[in-house]
Amino acid sequence: MSVDTFLVGDGSQKLLEKGSPDVSEVDYTDQLAVSDSFDPIDRVDDISLMSGVLEKIEVSSFEDLVWVYQKYKAEAYKYFDFVLVKSLQYSGVPLREEDLVITERDKSLINYLKDRVSDLYIWKNIAYLQAFLEMRITYVVFKPLHACPLCAASKDVWYRVDTLLGRLCEGSALVHDTCDSELFPVVQRELYEGPLLGYLDTEVVALGPVDLVNVPRELLRCTDFRNLLLDFPCLEIEFVDFVEWAAKGVKDLVEGAVACVEGETLYIHNSYVGHLGPVDYIKAFLSDREELPERLSTSQALDAVRYILGGREVLQFGSAYYHAKTKERLDDV
């Protein structure tokens, strides 16, 4: 089913109205969300496209709302197995998962917002951000899950967790109402101080043909990262702190590098430089290794993008440009 979320639901309109309704008058069945699984959006006519495809999620009580919030917060915990990490604080004490996920602060927040926030995806983002705050993660990055142009425009934008949490608790949707896109955690490892120290990375993981060493746990839940490993040219990726490794004299490593290759192993910096992180470094590495032909075949020319550049027609194929008529590679561009 194709779903366009742009005009779905009332978001958190209640909060924009002066005054708050009596708790006894709150209609929890106004909590709306679209299906979790749908095809990329084909924007034809928003209203007709949405007709008959909106789904209500039944939230008939405060307890139901707590359950929904707990479900989303537990999802955020899974980035770093934080339920298990948190349980280490209570050695020898058996605890239920929900007792480790939901705190009294969460219940107070839910009670405060229950008649103000009516969009379940805003609840999702609030639960995620509360989880990241507990893990002392300072930033998140916006990751669209569908082809909505508004979401696409916000792709890879960074937000401070505390600032964004305040905005969402005022009832403002991050992009638009009933937006199910993800807030992905940004861990600046060289600056991090918090309960995840010692638990940020997984020692060895095999994903398809590639072995990952000291892999940042959050990347294991990153679709962009997993897609990069298909037909990967190296057998192993090891994530390292290059400041530390530079002192050890890694072969061919130059100051400021974020990636280098030794044999069948790609060494990648495990943190961020500006707003660029490990996934960006791997994309750059693959782009640099791209083998481009000196002359395009007929099928390659059909796949290329045509441009007008400096008074001539050119074709872009990969990261190179070619003469539109001769199909020969242009070295002066």
DAMO-V244116 format. One line per field, one symbol per residue. ss: DSSP state (@ for helix, = for strand, . for the rest). psi: psi as a letter, one per 20 degrees, with the letter a starting at -180 (. if undefined). burial: 1 if it has 24 or more other C-alpha atoms within 12 Angstrom, else 0. Layout:
ss->???
psi->???
burial->???
//
This chain:
ss->.=..........@@@@......@@@..@@@.=......=......@@@@@.....=.....@@@@@@@@@@@@@@@@....@@@@@@@@@......@@@@@..@@@@@@@@@@.....=@@@@@@@@@@@@@@@....=====.....@@@@@....===@@@@@@@@@............=====..............=======..=======@@@@@.@@@@@@.......=====.@@@@@@@..........====..=====...=..=.@@@@@@@@@@@......=..@@@@@@.=====..======..====....==....
psi->pppojhkprjclhhhiqprpqphiipniiipqqrqiprrqpnofogghhiojipppponirhhghggggggghhghhihklhggghhiilpiopqqghhhgprhhghggghhihjhpjohhhgghggghgghghjlphqqqpoqjajphghhhjpjpqqpghghggghiijpqggrqlpjrqoppoonhiipoaiipijhqpgppoocipppplpphhhijoggghhhipkpiqiqppprohgghhhilppjpqpiqiqqpocjpppppjbqocjpagghhgghghghipopqhpqrghhhhirpprookjqprppocjrqqphgijqpoij.
burial->011111111111011000000000000111111110000010000000010001000010010011111111111111111111110000000000000111000100110011111111111111111111111111111111111101100011101110011001111111111111111111111000001100111000001001111111111111001001100101111111111010000000100011111000011111111000111111101100000000110000100000000000011110011111001111000
//
